[in-house]
C-alpha cells in the first residue's frame, strides 16, 4: 500500500494500514479513516482486567481491539462469557449508539491493547462516514452484504464459459447410465430409450465396459429406413468402439471430442466401466434453466421416471441462484418450493396409480422440509395423517406411502436413516393417534421424546386434506403453550448444544480422525437457532414452522427488540448460505456432500462473519435461558 497523503508520521501510517484490512474500515474512504486514526489513543489491559462494567454511566468511548482478546460476560452471570472479540473488532457499539451503559461486562482474556475513540468523536464519525455508520447500525447485515458481493463475484467467474468447461465431465451426468447387452434385441433397446426419455443407449459387455452406442440418429438411418426387424441384436446396428472419456476429464475435453468425431453423445467411464453419458445439450443446459421452466415441466410430467432429471435441474438452478448472489432466505425458500412441487407431483402421480381407500389423508413434511429450509443435500423426513380408517384401509395407505418414499429416493432425496418416513407404520397414523403420540412425548419429556419433538413438531401439510394437519397444529399449540415443564426440558436440551466458539482459538473444532479441524455447520451452527425458534413459537402458540418466521412472530408476541431479532435471523441465514456454498463446491468436485467445514479454509471476512453468527446464537440462547429460569 502506498503511503497515505494524510500522514508523515510512520506510526499513524501503520495504524491506518492495519485498520484498512478490517471491516468497516476497508470500505471507508481514506480521509475518514485518517480522521479516525488521528483521534485514537492506545490503552493496555492486563489479563483478567475489567475493561467495562455492565450498568453504570453511559459508555464514554469506543474500543477497537488492536492485539489480544476481549470477552463479554452477561451481567449477573459471572463466568458465562457470551462473546469473544479479537483484532479489529469494536465494542460497546450498542451502548454508544443509544447513549446508555454497556449491557455486558467486558474483560481482557489475555494481555490486550485497544485503540480508544472518545464518544463525541464516535458520534462525529457516524455523521461523516456512511460506511462506518452503516456498519455500526447494521453490523452483521453489513458484513453479510460484503460477503454476498464476494460470493457473487466468485460464482459469476465460476459460471463463465472458460471456467465452466474446466469442471469434471461427470458433474453433468443427470441420470444413471442407460445400457443394454450386445445380444439384446432392438425392441428392448428402443423401449429402454423411450422409457428413460434418452437420446442414446450404450451397449456394454458383462463387465459394464462400453462396446457400442445406439443413438436416435442411428435408429432413423440404420433401423427405420433400412427396415431392420425389431428382433435384430442391437450389436448389428450399433456404432462399435464408441469414443469414451474418463469422468474426471474436464467438460472442455468432452466438447473437443464431440467436435473432432462429429458426435453428440459421450459415454463416461471410470476404470473402464460405464458411469454415465453426457450430450452437447447437457453442457449448455444450465444457462437455459428457469423457475418457470422447471415448474412447468414438473406440472406436465405424467411419467414418474422422468422426475429424477427434473430434480437435477432444481439443483442446477439453485447453483445459478448462488451465482447471482441471492440471499439465503430467498434461496432456501425457492429451493424448498421447487422441491415441494416435485414431491407433490410424485405423490399425485402415485396416488392416481394406486387404488386408495376413500379416506381423507394428508402428506406431512417434517424437519428442514417442514420448515422450508432445505439445502442442496437433504434426506426425507415425512409422515402421513388420515381420518379414522379400517385395518385394510390403513394397510393400503401405508403401502402407498412406501411407494412414494421410493419414488422420492429415486429423485435424489435419500431414505431417512432413522426411518422417519410416511412408509414407516410408526409415522403413518390417524389424527387421534398423532394426538396421542404427541401427548405421550409432552408427558414424558425424556431424551427420545425431545428428539422426536424436534423433528415432528415442525410438520407442515404438503398434499391432501390440509384440514387434518391444521387440526393437529391447533391441538398441539393448545396443549403445549402453557406446559412450561416440557418447554423447559426442550430449552435445557437445546442449551446443551453450545455454538463452537473457543476461548483460545476462534472456533472449537474436532481434534482427530477424518473430521479433524472441522465443525458441523448443521448441528453446531443451524440447530441452536432452529431449536430456540421452535421453543419460542410453541411458547407463543405461533403456527409458523420456518425459523426466521418463528423468531419474528415470537418477537412480536414477547416484545423483543426487532433489531436484535433481525441480527439472529441474519446470522442464521449466513450459516445456511455457507452450508450451501460448501455443498455446491463438493458437488462440483464430485465429493461427498455434507455439513462439515474447516474454518481455516474460509477467507478472513467469512471467518469473521461466522464468528459473529455464533455469537448471535449464544445471545439467542441467553435470551431463551432467561425465559425458562425459575
N, C-alpha and C positions, 0 to 999 in steps of 0.2 A: 504494500500500500504506500502510495506517495505521501510525503509529509503534508499535514493539513496547513492551509494558508493562515489558519487562525492562531497557530501556536509556534512560538520559537522555543518554548520550554519543552525539553525532551520528555520530562515526567508527565506533563499534561498530554503530550502527543501519545505516549504509551498507554495512558488511561483511555484516551479516545479510541485507539486501535483495539484495545481489549473489549470495550463496551460494544464496538461496532460488530463484533462477532456474535452478539446475542440479540434475541428479540426482547423488546421492541426497537432497540437502538439501531439494529441493522436496517430497519425500514424508515428511520427518521432522516430528515435532511441534515447534512453535516453541520450547518450553522447551529441547529438546535442541540445537537449532541455536544458541540463545542461550548455552547452556552451552559449546558448542564455540567460539563467537566470542570469549568471554571468555578463552579459553586459547590463542588464536592469537597468533603473532608474525609479523612480515613480514620476509623476508630478500631481499636483492638479489644477483643473479648476473650479472656482465658477460658479454657474448657469448663463447662458447667456453670458459667456465669449467666445470670439473668440479664437479657438484653432489653426486654419489655415486659412489664407486668400487665396481666389482664385487668380490666377495670381502671379506675383512677381517672386522671385528667385526659383530655383529648390528645391523640398522638401528635407529637411535636416534630417528627421528622420521618423521612423515607429512608430505609436502609436497603442497599444493594450489596449482596454477598460478593466480596472480592475473592476471598480464599477461605476455605474451611466449610463448616456445616452448621446451619441454624435449624433447630427443631421447634415445632409448635405443640404446646400442650393445652388440652381443654381445661378451662377453669374448674377447680374443684375435683379434678381427676389427675392427681399427681402421678407421673409415670406413664400416663396414657397419651403418648405422643402421636398426633394425628398427621403431621406433615414434616417434611424434611426439605430444606432449601440449600442449594449449592450455588456455585459460581454464576453470577448474572441474574439471579432471582431476587425479587423485591418483596418487601413487607413493611408495614401492615397497610396494604392498599385500601382495603375496605374501610378501615378506621379513618384514613386521611381523606378519602372521598366523601365520607359522611360527617366528618368533623367530630367523631366520637373517640372513645378509648378503644384500645386494642381488645379484641374478643379473646384471643389466645394468649397464653403465656409463652414468650419466646426465650429459648435457652441456647447458648453456644454448646453444641455437641462435641466440638473439638476447638483447639485454638483457632480463632476466626478473626479475619479482618473484613470490615464492611465499609463501603462508601456511605456517607451520610449526606442527605439533602434536606435542608430545613423545610418545614411545612409550607411556609409562604412561597419559597422558590418552587416547590412541587406544584402548588396551585397555579403559579405563573406559567410553568412549563405545560401544564394541562391546557391552558388557554392558547399557547402559541404553537404547539406541536399536535397536529391532528393524529399522527401515527401513535404518539405517546398516549394521548387521551383515549383513542380507540382501544388500545391495548389495556389500559388500566380499567376502563369501564366494562370491557368485554374480553377479559383476559383469555379464557380458554377458547372462546369463539374466534378471537383474533388469531390465535395460534393455529386453530383448525383451518382457517381460511388460507394461511400461509402454506400449510401442509397440503391442502387441497390443490392450490395452484401448482405446487411442485409435482404432485401426483399427476395432474392433468398434463403437464409438460412431458413427464416421464412416459405416460401411456400413449400420448399422442405420437411421440417418437417411435414407440414400440409398434404402433399401428401403421407407420409409414411403410410403403411398399418394400423398400430395401430391407428394413428390419423385419417386416412380416415374413419375408421369404427366407429368413435365417432360422425360423423356428423348426423343430423336428417335424418331419412329414407325418409321423404317427399322431401328432396333435390334431390333425384334420380328420382322422377316422371317425365317422359318425355312427357306425353300427357294426356288429360282429361280421366277420367276413362271410360272404356267401360262396359256398363251394360245393362241387359235386365230383364224383369219381369219374375217370375216363370212360368206363363202361356204361355209365348211366344213359338211359335213352333221352333223346332230345326233349320229349314231352316232360320229363321230370325236371330237366334244367330250365325250360321255359316257364314251367309252373312255379319253380322256386324264384325266378326273377320277377314274375308277376306278383307273387305274394309279398316279396320284400320291396316292391316298387324300385328295383335296382336296374341299372342300365347295363350290367355285366354280371357274369358268373365266372369264377375261377375254377379251373379243373385241377384238382390236386390228387397226388398219389396217397398211398396208405400212410405215409409219414407227414402228411399235410404240406408237402412241398409242391409249389405250383408247377404244373407241366403244360398248362394251356390256359386260354381265356376265350370266352364267347361273349361278344357284345351285341347290342340290338342291331347295330350296323351289319355285323356278320350274319345275323339271323335273316335280315332282309335279302342280302346278296347270296348267301350260301345255302339258305334253307328255303325261304318263301319262293324266291324267283327260280331257284333250281328244282323246286318240287321235291325236296328230300323228305322221306317218310318220318313221322314223329318217333318211330321205333329205332331210328338210326342212333348208334352210340355217339355221344357228344364228341368223342375223340376224333370222329371222322370229319367234323366241320369246324373244330376249334382252331384258334391260332396257337400253334405249338411253340414251346420255349419262349413264353412271353418275357418282355423286359420287366425286371423287378428292381426294387430299391429297398435298402435297409431302412427300417422305421426311424432310425436316429438321423438319417440323412436330412439335410435342410430342404425345405419346400422348393427352394430355387433349383435344386438338383432334379426334383420331380418335373418341374416345368421344362427344364432343359431336355430331359429325357423324352417328354411328350413332343417337344418341338423337333428333335432330331429323328425320332421314329415315326412322326406323324400319327400319334396315338392320343387317346383322350382318357384312358384309364391305366393306372399303375398299381399292380399288386405290391404290397409292402410285406417284407419278411424280417424275421429275427431268428438267427440261427438256421436260416433256410426254410423255416416254417411260416406259413401264411398268417399274418396278423390283421390284415385289412386291405381295403382298396380305396384309393383316392382318385378323384377325377379333376379335370380342369375347373369344373363348376365349383368343387369344394374349396379350391384355393381362393376364389373370389367371392364366396358366399357371404362372408362376414360383412362386407360393405353393403349388402342389399337387405340385411335384416332390419325389421322394424317391429314395434309392438303390435301395430295394426295387422301386419302381415302374419305374425305368429298367432295372434288370437283368431284371425280369420281362418288360418289353416287348421287350427285345433277344432274350431266350430264345424268346419266342413268335413273333417275326418270321420269316416264310417268304419274304418278298419283299425282295431286297436294295435295291430302290428306296425302301423306307421307312426304311432305316437312316440316311440323312443327317439326317432330322429328329430321330432319337434322339441323334445326335452333337451337335446343337444343344442338346438337353435336358441332356446331360452338361456342356456349357459353362455353361449357366444354373445348374445345380445347384452347380457349383464356385463360381460367383459368390455363391450363397446361403451356402455354407460360409464364404467370406471374411467375409460379413456377420455370421456367428455367431461370428467370432473364432477359427476353427480354426487351429491352428499349421501351419506349412509342411510339417513332416514327415508329419503325418497327411493334410493336404490333397493333397499330391502323390501319396501312396500311394493315396488314394481315387480321384483323377483318373486315375492310371495304371491302377488296377484296372478302372475302368469302361471306359477306352479298350481295355484288354486284352479285356474281354468283347465289345465291339463288333468289334474286329479278329478275334477268334476266330469270331464269328458270320459275318462276311464270308467268312473262309476256309472255314468249314464249308459254307455255302450254295454257294459257288463250287465246292468240291470235289465236292459232290453233283451239280452240274450238269455237271461235267467227266468225261470218260472217262479217268480217271487210270490209269496202269500199276500193277500190283501190286508196287510198290517202296516200302519204308519211307522216309518223308521227315519232316522237321521244319521248321516255320517258326521262324526265329530273330529275336528283337527285338534291335536294336543301339542304340548311343548312349544318349540320355536315356531312350528306351523300355526299353532293356535294363537300365538302372539303376533303372527305375520312378521317374523324376524329371521326368516331363513337366509342362509348364506349359500355359497357355491357348493358346499358339501353338507348334505343333511340326510339323515335316515328317516324312516317312517315312525311317527307317533300318532296313532289314531284309534278311534273306538266307534262303537255303534250303539245307538239308543233306540228303543222301539216301544210301542204300546204293548199292552198285555197280549201274549201270544201262547199258542199251544206248543207242546214239545216238538211236533213236526214242523211247525212254522219257525220256531227258534233254530232248528237244525238247518232249515233252508236258508235263513238269513245268515247263519254262521258260515255255511259253505260259500255263499255269495261273497261275503267279506273276505274269505280266504283267497278267492279268485281275484278280487280287486287288489289285495296285497301283493299277489304275484305279478299282476299287471304293472303295478307301480314300481316294483323291484326291477322289472324289465326296462322301465323308463329312467333308471338311474337313481331311484330312491331305495337304498338298501333296506332289507328287512331289519327291524329293530332287534338288536342282540338281546335286549331284555324282554322281548316278546310283547311289548306294549303296542298291540295292533288289534284292529277290529276282528281279524280272523282268529284271535285267541278267545276261547269261550269265556275267560275271566273278564274280558273287556267288551263283550257283546251281550248287553243286558237291557232289561226293561227299565222304564223310568223309575218305577218303585224300587227295583233292585239297585239302581245307581244311587238313589237317595239313601238306601240302607248302607251301601258301601261307603259313601261319603260320611254318613253319620258315624259309622264304625271308626273311620280314621280320625275324625274330630274327637271322638270319645277317648280313643287310645292315646293319641298324641305321642306315640313312640317313634323311633327312628324310621322303621319301614313305612309307617303311616305318613310321616312328614315327607319322606322321599316321594311317595306316590302323589301326595297333595301338590308337590312342586311341579309335577308333570300334568296331572289330570285337572287341577283347578284352573288351568289356562285354556280350557276347552272352548271351542268355537264351532258353530254349525257350518258345515261345508256343502252338504247336499241332502235334500229330502225334506222331511217335516220339521222345519225350524222351530215350531212351537214346542216340540219336545225338549230341545236344547234350552229354549227360553224359560220353560217351566223349571228345569233343573237349575239354571242360573239363579232364578228368583228364589228358589228354595234354599240354595247354598248361601246366598248373601244374607237371607233372613236368619239362617241357622248359625252363621259364623260371626256375624257382625258384633255381637255382644259377648262372644265366647273368648274372653281375654286370656284364659289359661292356654287354649290352643294357639292363639295368636302369639302369646309369649313364648311358647315352645318353638313355634316357627321362627320367631326372631332370634332366640338363643341358637338355634340350628344355623341360621343364616350368618350370625355374628362369628361363628366358628371358622368361617371361610374369610380370612382377612386378605385384603389386597397385598400383593407381594412387594411391599416397599421395604428396603433394607435399612439398617442402622449404619452399617459401614459402607456398603455399596448402594447404588441407586435401587437395585432390584434384588429380590430373593429368587434365586434360580436353582434348578436341580443340580446336584453335585456329582452324579455318577451315571455311568451307562450311556446308552444311545441318546438319552434326553439331557445330558449334561449341558449346563449353561443356558437352559431354556426355561420358559414358563408357559403355562397354558392360558391362552387368551380367553378361552371359553369359561373354564372353571374359575380361574383366578381373576379374570377381568370382567366378563359379561355377567356372570352369575350373581355377584354381590348387588348389582343394580336390579337385575330381574327379581331376585328374592325380596329385596326391600320394597320394590314397586308392588309386587303381589300382596305382600302383607299390608301395606298401606291401603291398597284397593279393597281388600277384604274387610279391613277395619272400617273403611268409609262406606262400604256397600256399593262400590263402583262396579259397573258391569263391563268396563273396558278390559281387554286382555293384553294389548300392547304395552310394553314397558314405558315408553315415553308418554303415551296417553294416560296410563295409570298414574304416573308421577304428577302429571299436570292436573288431572282430576282430583287426586288426593290433596294436592297443594291448595286447590280451591276449597275443598272440604275442611281442611285444617288450618287455613290462612297462613300457609308457609310463604316465605319471600319468593316472589316469582323469579328474580334474578338468580337466586340460589338453586332453584329447581331447574332452570334452563342450563345452568352450569353442569348439573348432574346429567341432564339429557344430552348435552353436547359431548361430555366425557364418554357416556355410554355409546354414542354413535361413532365416536372416533375409534374406539376399540373394535366395534363392528366393522368399520371400514378397513382397519388394519388387518383383521381376520380375512376379509375378502381379498385384499391385496395379496396376502401370503398364500391363500388358496389358489388364486389365479396364477401366481408365479409357479407354484408346484404343478398345476395342471399343464402349463405351457412347457415345463421341463420334463413332463411325463413321470413326475414323482408322486408318492402317496400324499394325498391331501389331508391335512389335519389342522390342529389349532395351536400347536406349539411354535414359539418364536424365540430366537436368541436376541435379546435387546441390544447386544453389542453390534449386531449386524444392521441395526437401524441407523439412519442418519441422525445428526445431532438434534434437529428440530423434532423429529418424530419421537426420539427418546425423551425429550423434554415434555412433549405433549402426553406421552404415555404415562410418565411420572405424575404429571398434573391430573390425568384421568384417574389414576389410582388414588391420588389424594382426595379427589371428589368422591370416590367410592367410600373412602374412610369417613369423610364428613357425613355422607348419607347414612352410613351405619351408625355414626354417633347420634344423629337425629333420631333414627329408628330406636336405638337403645334407650334414649330418653323417654320415648312414648311407653315403654313397657317395663320401666323400673317402678318398683313399689316403694 
